[in-house]
Amino acid sequence: MTDDEGDVERSVRVVLFRRDSAGVPRPIWSDGSEELLDSAAVLVAPENVPRQVVHALLECEVLSEFAADPWLNQHRALVFDDNRCEVGGYTLAYHDQFGVYAIEET
């Protein structure tokens, strides 16, 4: 399937983190375990986020901890501060009910 500009739709797998008060990234759906798959998501352009966000995330390296794991070896880390982060010229927000979405171009 292609979008309006003829580019193939792209997606990227991410693990969502929220920085705690000490500045340490913690999985968003952390129940005390180290289960990162519970905090994993797939972002699809242009349905979920702009194409530039997906392209920027695909340019990021996979963390070495993820690369060694067969379930996470295609995932990138997405770290939110106060439920926001900047990627590919866009501000992304995280909401517990709605997930990840772009709120504005920076």
N, CA, C and O atoms as a printed pandas DataFrame, in Angstrom:
     atom_number atom_name residue_name chain_id  residue_number  x_coord  y_coord  z_coord
0              1         N          MET        A               1    0.841   -1.168    0.000
1              2        CA          MET        A               1    0.000    0.000    0.000
2              3         C          MET        A               1    0.889    1.235    0.000
3              4         O          MET        A               1    1.959    1.217    0.608
4              5         N          THR        A               2    0.473    2.306   -0.666
5              6        CA          THR        A               2    1.254    3.529   -0.708
6              7         C          THR        A               2    0.423    4.692   -0.211
7              8         O          THR        A               2   -0.805    4.620   -0.156
8              9         N          ASP        A               3    1.110    5.765    0.151
9             10        CA          ASP        A               3    0.396    6.957    0.591
10            11         C          ASP        A               3    0.272    7.949   -0.556
11            12         O          ASP        A               3    0.589    7.608   -1.696
12            13         N          ASP        A               4   -0.186    9.178   -0.281
13            14        CA          ASP        A               4   -0.456   10.175   -1.311
14            15         C          ASP        A               4    0.758   10.479   -2.184
15            16         O          ASP        A               4    0.610   10.742   -3.377
16            17         N          GLU        A               5    1.947   10.447   -1.608
17            18        CA          GLU        A               5    3.139   10.833   -2.341
18            19         C          GLU        A               5    3.825    9.648   -2.995
19            20         O          GLU        A               5    4.916    9.799   -3.544
20            21         N          GLY        A               6    3.214    8.474   -2.950
21            22        CA          GLY        A               6    3.778    7.317   -3.608
22            23         C          GLY        A               6    4.799    6.557   -2.792
23            24         O          GLY        A               6    5.313    5.538   -3.254
24            25         N          ASP        A               7    5.110    7.021   -1.590
25            26        CA          ASP        A               7    6.051    6.297   -0.742
26            27         C          ASP        A               7    5.349    5.092   -0.140
27            28         O          ASP        A               7    4.154    5.136    0.153
28            29         N          VAL        A               8    6.096    4.026    0.039
29            30        CA          VAL        A               8    5.539    2.862    0.707
30            31         C          VAL        A               8    5.313    3.230    2.168
31            32         O          VAL        A               8    6.174    3.840    2.801
32            33         N          GLU        A               9    4.150    2.856    2.701
33            34        CA          GLU        A               9    3.896    3.099    4.124
34            35         C          GLU        A               9    4.980    2.417    4.930
35            36         O          GLU        A               9    5.421    1.316    4.600
36            37         N          ARG        A              10    5.395    3.069    5.970
37            38        CA          ARG        A              10    6.454    2.535    6.797
38            39         C          ARG        A              10    5.980    2.411    8.233
39            40         O          ARG        A              10    5.087    3.133    8.675
40            41         N          SER        A              11    6.579    1.501    8.935
41            42        CA          SER        A              11    6.300    1.353   10.357
42            43         C          SER        A              11    7.607    1.117   11.078
43            44         O          SER        A              11    8.610    0.726   10.482
44            45         N          VAL        A              12    7.575    1.362   12.368
45            46        CA          VAL        A              12    8.742    1.135   13.207
46            47         C          VAL        A              12    8.257    0.571   14.535
47            48         O          VAL        A              12    7.241    1.000   15.081
48            49         N          ARG        A              13    9.000   -0.391   15.034
49            50        CA          ARG        A              13    8.694   -0.989   16.338
50            51         C          ARG        A              13    9.466   -0.234   17.405
51            52         O          ARG        A              13   10.659    0.030   17.254
52            53         N          VAL        A              14    8.784    0.107   18.474
53            54        CA          VAL        A              14    9.408    0.870   19.552
54            55         C          VAL        A              14    9.062    0.252   20.899
55            56         O          VAL        A              14    8.063   -0.452   21.047
56            57         N          VAL        A              15    9.915    0.534   21.873
57            58        CA          VAL        A              15    9.613    0.246   23.273
58            59         C          VAL        A              15    9.492    1.606   23.941
59            60         O          VAL        A              15   10.396    2.437   23.852
60            61         N          LEU        A              16    8.369    1.823   24.609
61            62        CA          LEU        A              16    8.059    3.107   25.208
62            63         C          LEU        A              16    8.590    3.180   26.633
63            64         O          LEU        A              16    8.348    2.296   27.456
64            65         N          PHE        A              17    9.318    4.253   26.898
65            66        CA          PHE        A              17    9.877    4.501   28.221
66            67         C          PHE        A              17    9.390    5.859   28.708
67            68         O          PHE        A              17    9.099    6.758   27.920
68            69         N          ARG        A              18    9.309    5.981   30.035
69            70        CA          ARG        A              18    9.000    7.257   30.679
70            71         C          ARG        A              18   10.128    7.516   31.677
71            72         O          ARG        A              18   10.453    6.659   32.499
72            73         N          ARG        A              19   10.719    8.710   31.593
73            74        CA          ARG        A              19   11.802    9.057   32.515
74            75         C          ARG        A              19   11.205    9.330   33.895
75            76         O          ARG        A              19   10.257   10.105   34.026
76            77         N          ASP        A              20   11.769    8.688   34.925
77            78        CA          ASP        A              20   11.249    8.902   36.278
78            79         C          ASP        A              20   11.852   10.162   36.891
79            80         O          ASP        A              20   12.624   10.860   36.234
80            81         N          SER        A              21   11.509   10.460   38.138
81            82        CA          SER        A              21   11.959   11.692   38.794
82            83         C          SER        A              21   13.476   11.761   38.954
83            84         O          SER        A              21   14.035   12.850   39.092
84            85         N          ALA        A              22   14.140   10.618   38.938
85            86        CA          ALA        A              22   15.600   10.588   39.027
86            87         C          ALA        A              22   16.252   10.650   37.650
87            88         O          ALA        A              22   17.478   10.628   37.541
88            89         N          GLY        A              23   15.430   10.729   36.587
89            90        CA          GLY        A              23   15.963   10.808   35.231
90            91         C          GLY        A              23   16.253    9.465   34.587
91            92         O          GLY        A              23   16.855    9.403   33.515
92            93         N          VAL        A              24   15.826    8.385   35.241
93            94        CA          VAL        A              24   16.077    7.038   34.728
94            95         C          VAL        A              24   14.901    6.599   33.857
95            96         O          VAL        A              24   13.755    6.646   34.302
96            97         N          PRO        A              25   15.172    6.168   32.607
97            98        CA          PRO        A              25   14.076    5.670   31.768
98            99         C          PRO        A              25   13.527    4.347   32.305
99           100         O          PRO        A              25   14.283    3.417   32.585
100          101         N          ARG        A              26   12.205    4.277   32.444
101          102        CA          ARG        A              26   11.523    3.061   32.902
102          103         C          ARG        A              26   10.468    2.691   31.860
103          104         O          ARG        A              26    9.841    3.581   31.285
104          105         N          PRO        A              27   10.259    1.406   31.608
105          106        CA          PRO        A              27    9.196    1.026   30.673
106          107         C          PRO        A              27    7.858    1.612   31.113
107          108         O          PRO        A              27    7.529    1.613   32.299
108          109         N          ILE        A              28    7.098    2.106   30.151
109          110        CA          ILE        A              28    5.818    2.751   30.469
110          111         C          ILE        A              28    4.878    1.795   31.186
111          112         O          ILE        A              28    4.209    2.195   32.139
112          113         N          TRP        A              29    4.813    0.559   30.758
113          114        CA          TRP        A              29    3.935   -0.417   31.384
114          115         C          TRP        A              29    4.744   -1.301   32.321
115          116         O          TRP        A              29    4.736   -2.525   32.192
116          117         N          SER        A              30    5.430   -0.685   33.249
117          118        CA          SER        A              30    6.270   -1.424   34.180
118          119         C          SER        A              30    5.459   -1.858   35.392
119          120         O          SER        A              30    4.807   -1.047   36.050
120          121         N          ASP        A              31    5.514   -3.146   35.667
121          122        CA          ASP        A              31    4.842   -3.667   36.861
122          123         C          ASP        A              31    5.873   -4.135   37.868
123          124         O          ASP        A              31    5.588   -4.951   38.745
124          125         N          GLY        A              32    7.090   -3.597   37.723
125          126        CA          GLY        A              32    8.162   -4.031   38.602
126          127         C          GLY        A              32    9.037   -5.078   37.949
127          128         O          GLY        A              32   10.180   -5.278   38.360
128          129         N          SER        A              33    8.515   -5.750   36.934
129          130        CA          SER        A              33    9.325   -6.722   36.212
130          131         C          SER        A              33   10.101   -5.995   35.126
131          132         O          SER        A              33    9.869   -4.811   34.884
132          133         N          GLU        A              34   10.990   -6.671   34.491
133          134        CA          GLU        A              34   11.771   -6.091   33.403
134          135         C          GLU        A              34   11.159   -6.469   32.056
135          136         O          GLU        A              34   11.871   -6.570   31.056
136          137         N          GLU        A              35    9.862   -6.674   32.027
137          138        CA          GLU        A              35    9.176   -7.115   30.819
138          139         C          GLU        A              35    8.988   -5.962   29.851
139          140         O          GLU        A              35    8.027   -5.202   29.967
140          141         N          LEU        A              36    9.909   -5.824   28.885
141          142        CA          LEU        A              36    9.863   -4.729   27.929
142          143         C          LEU        A              36    8.790   -4.907   26.864
143          144         O          LEU        A              36    8.297   -3.924   26.311
144          145         N          LEU        A              37    8.427   -6.148   26.573
145          146        CA          LEU        A              37    7.421   -6.374   25.539
146          147         C          LEU        A              37    6.074   -5.763   25.904
147          148         O          LEU        A              37    5.293   -5.416   25.018
148          149         N          ASP        A              38    5.793   -5.626   27.198
149          150        CA          ASP        A              38    4.544   -4.994   27.622
150          151         C          ASP        A              38    4.502   -3.520   27.227
151          152         O          ASP        A              38    3.423   -2.939   27.105
152          153         N          SER        A              39    5.678   -2.912   27.026
153          154        CA          SER        A              39    5.763   -1.503   26.660
154          155         C          SER        A              39    6.093   -1.312   25.181
155          156         O          SER        A              39    6.453   -0.212   24.763
156          157         N          ALA        A              40    5.974   -2.368   24.396
157          158        CA          ALA        A              40    6.283   -2.287   22.966
158          159         C          ALA        A              40    5.063   -1.827   22.174
159          160         O          ALA        A              40    3.921   -2.082   22.556
160          161         N          ALA        A              41    5.334   -1.141   21.059
161          162        CA          ALA        A              41    4.270   -0.660   20.172
162          163         C          ALA        A              41    4.816   -0.588   18.751
163          164         O          ALA        A              41    6.027   -0.622   18.534
164          165         N          VAL        A              42    3.911   -0.488   17.797
165          166        CA          VAL        A              42    4.287   -0.276   16.401
166          167         C          VAL        A              42    3.690    1.050   15.969
167          168         O          VAL        A              42    2.482    1.260   16.077
168          169         N          LEU        A              43    4.542    1.949   15.476
169          170        CA          LEU        A              43    4.081    3.234   14.962
170          171         C          LEU        A              43    4.048    3.150   13.442
171          172         O          LEU        A              43    5.029    2.754   12.813
172          173         N          VAL        A              44    2.919    3.522   12.860
173          174        CA          VAL        A              44    2.731    3.424   11.413
174          175         C          VAL        A              44    2.498    4.820   10.837
175          176         O          VAL        A              44    1.693    5.593   11.357
176          177         N          ALA        A              45    3.215    5.129    9.754
177          178        CA          ALA        A              45    3.005    6.396    9.049
178          179         C          ALA        A              45    2.191    6.124    7.800
179          180         O          ALA        A              45    2.441    5.124    7.126
180          181         N          PRO        A              46    1.257    6.941    7.472
181          182        CA          PRO        A              46    0.879    8.188    8.141
182          183         C          PRO        A              46   -0.271    8.046    9.135
183          184         O          PRO        A              46   -0.737    9.057    9.660
184          185         N          GLU        A              47   -0.744    6.834    9.414
185          186        CA          GLU        A              47   -1.909    6.667   10.294
186          187         C          GLU        A              47   -1.685    7.124   11.724
187          188         O          GLU        A              47   -2.509    7.858   12.270
188          189         N          ASN        A              48   -0.585    6.705   12.345
189          190        CA          ASN        A              48   -0.337    7.026   13.752
190          191         C          ASN        A              48    0.514    8.264   13.945
191          192         O          ASN        A              48    0.218    9.103   14.796
192          193         N          VAL        A              49    1.556    8.378   13.166
193          194        CA          VAL        A              49    2.510    9.481   13.288
194          195         C          VAL        A              49    2.949    9.900   11.888
195          196         O          VAL        A              49    2.792    9.134   10.937
196          197         N          PRO        A              50    3.497   11.108   11.750
197          198        CA          PRO        A              50    3.975   11.542   10.439
198          199         C          PRO        A              50    5.119   10.659    9.927
199          200         O          PRO        A              50    5.854   10.049   10.703
200          201         N          ARG        A              51    5.239   10.613    8.643
201          202        CA          ARG        A              51    6.263    9.812    7.971
202          203         C          ARG        A              51    7.672   10.176    8.463
203          204         O          ARG        A              51    8.526    9.300    8.605
204          205         N          GLN        A              52    7.911   11.471    8.724
205          206        CA          GLN        A              52    9.230   11.909    9.176
206          207         C          GLN        A              52    9.617   11.282   10.519
207          208         O          GLN        A              52   10.793   11.021   10.774
208          209         N          VAL        A              53    8.631   11.047   11.359
209          210        CA          VAL        A              53    8.892   10.420   12.665
210          211         C          VAL        A              53    9.360    8.980   12.461
211          212         O          VAL        A              53   10.350    8.556   13.057
212          213         N          VAL        A              54    8.657    8.239   11.630
213          214        CA          VAL        A              54    9.031    6.848   11.368
214          215         C          VAL        A              54   10.425    6.799   10.747
215          216         O          VAL        A              54   11.257    5.991   11.159
216          217         N          HIS        A              55   10.686    7.653    9.763
217          218        CA          HIS        A              55   12.000    7.658    9.114
218          219         C          HIS        A              55   13.109    7.991   10.111
219          220         O          HIS        A              55   14.162    7.355   10.095
220          221         N          ALA        A              56   12.882    8.988   10.984
221          222        CA          ALA        A              56   13.883    9.358   11.983
222          223         C          ALA        A              56   14.161    8.200   12.942
223          224         O          ALA        A              56   15.315    7.935   13.278
224          225         N          LEU        A              57   13.110    7.512   13.381
225          226        CA          LEU        A              57   13.299    6.382   14.298
226          227         C          LEU        A              57   14.014    5.221   13.610
227          228         O          LEU        A              57   14.835    4.547   14.232
228          229         N          LEU        A              58   13.714    4.983   12.341
229          230        CA          LEU        A              58   14.399    3.909   11.614
230          231         C          LEU        A              58   15.882    4.194   11.444
231          232         O          LEU        A              58   16.678    3.270   11.280
232          233         N          GLU        A              59   16.258    5.466   11.482
233          234        CA          GLU        A              59   17.668    5.845   11.386
234          235         C          GLU        A              59   18.420    5.616   12.702
235          236         O          GLU        A              59   19.649    5.553   12.712
236          237         N          CYS        A              60   17.687    5.493   13.804
237          238        CA          CYS        A              60   18.311    5.257   15.113
238          239         C          CYS        A              60   18.788    3.818   15.212
239          240         O          CYS        A              60   18.180    2.901   14.661
240          241         N          GLU        A              61   19.885    3.645   15.923
241          242        CA          GLU        A              61   20.394    2.291   16.139
242          243         C          GLU        A              61   19.513    1.551   17.142
243          244         O          GLU        A              61   18.927    2.151   18.043
244          245         N          VAL        A              62   19.438    0.256   16.967
245          246        CA          VAL        A              62   18.772   -0.601   17.935
246          247         C          VAL        A              62   19.709   -0.728   19.134
247          248         O          VAL        A              62   20.897   -1.003   18.961
248          249         N          LEU        A              63   19.193   -0.533   20.345
249          250        CA          LEU        A              63   20.019   -0.669   21.543
250          251         C          LEU        A              63   20.628   -2.066   21.619
251          252         O          LEU        A              63   20.001   -3.043   21.209
252          253         N          SER        A              64   21.829   -2.159   22.135
253          254        CA          SER        A              64   22.497   -3.463   22.208
254          255         C          SER        A              64   21.700   -4.465   23.035
255          256         O          SER        A              64   21.691   -5.657   22.726
256          257         N          GLU        A              65   21.020   -3.983   24.098
257          258        CA          GLU        A              65   20.188   -4.883   24.904
258          259         C          GLU        A              65   19.029   -5.444   24.075
259          260         O          GLU        A              65   18.621   -6.590   24.269
260          261         N          PHE        A              66   18.506   -4.645   23.163
261          262        CA          PHE        A              66   17.420   -5.097   22.301
262          263         C          PHE        A              66   17.952   -6.020   21.206
263          264         O          PHE        A              66   17.324   -7.030   20.884
264          265         N          ALA        A              67   19.095   -5.679   20.640
265          266        CA          ALA        A              67   19.657   -6.438   19.516
266          267         C          ALA        A              67   19.908   -7.892   19.890
267          268         O          ALA        A              67   19.804   -8.778   19.042
268          269         N          ALA        A              68   20.238   -8.144   21.154
269          270        CA          ALA        A              68   20.542   -9.499   21.610
270          271         C          ALA        A              68   19.276  -10.317   21.892
271          272         O          ALA        A              68   19.357  -11.524   22.123
272          273         N          ASP        A              69   18.123   -9.672   21.875
273          274        CA          ASP        A              69   16.869  -10.342   22.205
274          275         C          ASP        A              69   16.076  -10.617   20.925
275          276         O          ASP        A              69   15.787   -9.678   20.184
276          277         N          PRO        A              70   15.718  -11.863   20.643
277          278        CA          PRO        A              70   14.998  -12.157   19.399
278          279         C          PRO        A              70   13.632  -11.485   19.293
279          280         O          PRO        A              70   13.126  -11.306   18.186
280          281         N          TRP        A              71   13.029  -11.113   20.409
281          282        CA          TRP        A              71   11.717  -10.457   20.378
282          283         C          TRP        A              71   11.840   -8.950   20.206
283          284         O          TRP        A              71   10.896   -8.302   19.754
284          285         N          LEU        A              72   12.988   -8.383   20.559
285          286        CA          LEU        A              72   13.146   -6.925   20.552
286          287         C          LEU        A              72   14.176   -6.422   19.539
287          288         O          LEU        A              72   14.428   -5.220   19.464
288          289         N          ASN        A              73   14.768   -7.319   18.767
289          290        CA          ASN        A              73   15.911   -6.921   17.942
290          291         C          ASN        A              73   15.586   -5.953   16.801
291          292         O          ASN        A              73   16.503   -5.504   16.113
292          293         N          GLN        A              74   14.331   -5.622   16.581
293          294        CA          GLN        A              74   13.960   -4.620   15.584
294          295         C          GLN        A              74   13.356   -3.361   16.227
295          296         O          GLN        A              74   12.873   -2.475   15.521
296          297         N          HIS        A              75   13.383   -3.283   17.542
297          298        CA          HIS        A              75   12.753   -2.178   18.273
298          299         C          HIS        A              75   13.738   -1.041   18.551
299          300         O          HIS        A              75   14.929   -1.268   18.766
300          301         N          ARG        A              76   13.222    0.166   18.542
301          302        CA          ARG        A              76   13.971    1.350   18.958
302          303         C          ARG        A              76   13.375    1.840   20.274
303          304         O          ARG        A              76   12.200    1.602   20.555
304          305         N          ALA        A              77   14.181    2.521   21.076
305          306        CA          ALA        A              77   13.699    3.081   22.342
306          307         C          ALA        A              77   13.097    4.460   22.089
307          308         O          ALA        A              77   13.673    5.268   21.361
308          309         N          LEU        A              78   11.957    4.722   22.682
309          310        CA          LEU        A              78   11.298    6.020   22.604
310          311         C          LEU        A              78   11.070    6.470   24.044
311          312         O          LEU        A              78   10.244    5.898   24.755
312          313         N          VAL        A              79   11.814    7.509   24.475
313          314        CA          VAL        A              79   11.804    7.942   25.875
314          315         C          VAL        A              79   11.026    9.250   26.014
315          316         O          VAL        A              79   11.349   10.250   25.373
316          317         N          PHE        A              80    9.999    9.224   26.860
317          318        CA          PHE        A              80    9.151   10.385   27.088
318          319         C          PHE        A              80    9.515   11.061   28.404
319          320         O          PHE        A              80    9.714   10.400   29.423
320          321         N          ASP        A              81    9.599   12.396   28.366
321          322        CA          ASP        A              81    9.731   13.226   29.559
322          323         C          ASP        A              81    8.412   13.965   29.694
323          324         O          ASP        A              81    7.998   14.666   28.770
324          325         N          ASP        A              82    7.746   13.818   30.831
325          326        CA          ASP        A              82    6.431   14.442   31.027
326          327         C          ASP        A              82    5.482   14.092   29.883
327          328         O          ASP        A              82    4.724   14.939   29.411
328          329         N          ASN        A              83    5.532   12.837   29.447
329          330        CA          ASN        A              83    4.669   12.294   28.389
330          331         C          ASN        A              83    4.867   12.959   27.028
331          332         O          ASN        A              83    3.959   12.950   26.197
332          333         N          ARG        A              84    6.044   13.534   26.798
333          334        CA          ARG        A              84    6.370   14.136   25.504
334          335         C          ARG        A              84    7.801   13.814   25.119
335          336         O          ARG        A              84    8.666   13.628   25.975
336          337         N          CYS        A              85    8.035   13.753   23.803
337          338        CA          CYS        A              85    9.394   13.629   23.289
338          339         C          CYS        A              85    9.423   14.211   21.876
339          340         O          CYS        A              85    8.382   14.356   21.237
340          341         N          GLU        A              86   10.608   14.539   21.400
341          342        CA          GLU        A              86   10.754   15.120   20.071
342          343         C          GLU        A              86   11.475   14.139   19.170
343          344         O          GLU        A              86   12.530   13.607   19.515
344          345         N          VAL        A              87   10.881   13.910   18.000
345          346        CA          VAL        A              87   11.447   12.979   17.022
346          347         C          VAL        A              87   11.152   13.502   15.627
347          348         O          VAL        A              87   10.011   13.846   15.318
348          349         N          GLY        A              88   12.172   13.563   14.788
349          350        CA          GLY        A              88   11.964   13.915   13.384
350          351         C          GLY        A              88   11.289   15.246   13.159
351          352         O          GLY        A              88   10.540   15.408   12.195
352          353         N          GLY        A              89   11.546   16.216   14.047
353          354        CA          GLY        A              89   10.937   17.528   13.898
354          355         C          GLY        A              89    9.522   17.637   14.423
355          356         O          GLY        A              89    8.853   18.642   14.181
356          357         N          TYR        A              90    9.051   16.633   15.132
357          358        CA          TYR        A              90    7.705   16.624   15.693
358          359         C          TYR        A              90    7.763   16.368   17.184
359          360         O          TYR        A              90    8.657   15.678   17.675
360          361         N          THR        A              91    6.801   16.930   17.901
361          362        CA          THR        A              91    6.617   16.604   19.307
362          363         C          THR        A              91    5.603   15.477   19.373
363          364         O          THR        A              91    4.491   15.592   18.859
364          365         N          LEU        A              92    6.002   14.386   20.014
365          366        CA          LEU        A              92    5.100   13.259   20.228
366          367         C          LEU        A              92    4.621   13.296   21.667
367          368         O          LEU        A              92    5.339   13.737   22.565
368          369         N          ALA        A              93    3.415   12.835   21.872
369          370        CA          ALA        A              93    2.856   12.736   23.218
370          371         C          ALA        A              93    2.438   11.295   23.462
371          372         O          ALA        A              93    2.190   10.531   22.529
372          373         N          TYR        A              94    2.368   10.941   24.746
373          374        CA          TYR        A              94    1.885    9.622   25.130
374          375         C          TYR        A              94    0.711    9.801   26.081
375          376         O          TYR        A              94    0.766   10.586   27.027
376          377         N          HIS        A              95   -0.347    9.057   25.808
377          378        CA          HIS        A              95   -1.529    9.052   26.667
378          379         C          HIS        A              95   -1.838    7.591   26.996
379          380         O          HIS        A              95   -1.797    6.738   26.110
380          381         N          ASP        A              96   -2.147    7.296   28.259
381          382        CA          ASP        A              96   -2.398    5.913   28.671
382          383         C          ASP        A              96   -3.526    5.256   27.884
383          384         O          ASP        A              96   -3.486    4.046   27.656
384          385         N          GLN        A              97   -4.520    6.013   27.467
385          386        CA          GLN        A              97   -5.649    5.448   26.731
386          387         C          GLN        A              97   -5.422    5.477   25.219
387          388         O          GLN        A              97   -5.781    4.522   24.530
388          389         N          PHE        A              98   -4.832    6.556   24.689
389          390        CA          PHE        A              98   -4.719    6.739   23.245
390          391         C          PHE        A              98   -3.366    6.345   22.673
391          392         O          PHE        A              98   -3.231    6.231   21.455
392          393         N          GLY        A              99   -2.368    6.137   23.508
393          394        CA          GLY        A              99   -1.048    5.747   23.026
394          395         C          GLY        A              99   -0.226    6.923   22.556
395          396         O          GLY        A              99   -0.329    8.021   23.102
396          397         N          VAL        A             100    0.602    6.692   21.528
397          398        CA          VAL        A             100    1.525    7.692   21.002
398          399         C          VAL        A             100    0.855    8.430   19.845
399          400         O          VAL        A             100    0.221    7.816   18.986
400          401         N          TYR        A             101    1.004    9.754   19.833
401          402        CA          TYR        A             101    0.481   10.544   18.732
402          403         C          TYR        A             101    1.294   11.825   18.602
403          404         O          TYR        A             101    1.884   12.293   19.577
404          405         N          ALA        A             102    1.327   12.391   17.396
405          406        CA          ALA        A             102    2.019   13.648   17.141
406          407         C          ALA        A             102    1.093   14.787   17.530
407          408         O          ALA        A             102   -0.089   14.784   17.184
408          409         N          ILE        A             103    1.644   15.779   18.265
409          410        CA          ILE        A             103    0.807   16.912   18.647
410          411         C          ILE        A             103    1.177   18.177   17.886
411          412         O          ILE        A             103    0.333   19.056   17.712
412          413         N          GLU        A             104    2.435   18.286   17.426
413          414        CA          GLU        A             104    2.802   19.482   16.683
414          415         C          GLU        A             104    4.140   19.294   16.005
415          416         O          GLU        A             104    4.959   18.473   16.417
416          417         N          GLU        A             105    4.345   20.068   14.962
417          418        CA          GLU        A             105    5.636   20.110   14.287
418          419         C          GLU        A             105    6.484   21.129   15.015
419          420         O          GLU        A             105    6.018   22.228   15.316
420          421         N          THR        A             106    7.749   20.768   15.305
421          422        CA          THR        A             106    8.614   21.706   16.041
422          423         C          THR        A             106    9.442   22.530   15.093
423          424         O          THR        A             106   10.227   23.371   15.530
